[in-house]
């Protein structure tokens, strides 16, 4: 009976782990679907940057900025960002 209980417990733990992995995959797939749907309706670079920023923040807890060169060739953020997002320190790294 002990062997049966150990085997059952081990199989149950394996099923729980597989269910958690499937749930995570489902959430990621749903998030990517929503991003693709939003990107299909984006008309400007600013809208595209905001959609991608929101997806990366929601999916991976990353706050990112899309930097494109302006008329003088200087990198500038495309979209507006939260006040606490410090981009000045990252511009030198982005130029590399």
Secondary structure, 3 states (H helix, E strand, C coil): CHHHHHHHHHHHHHHHHHHHHHHHHHHHHHHHHHHHHHHHHCCCHHHHHHHHHHHHHHHHCCCCCCEEECCCCCEEECCCCCCCCCCHHHHHHHHC
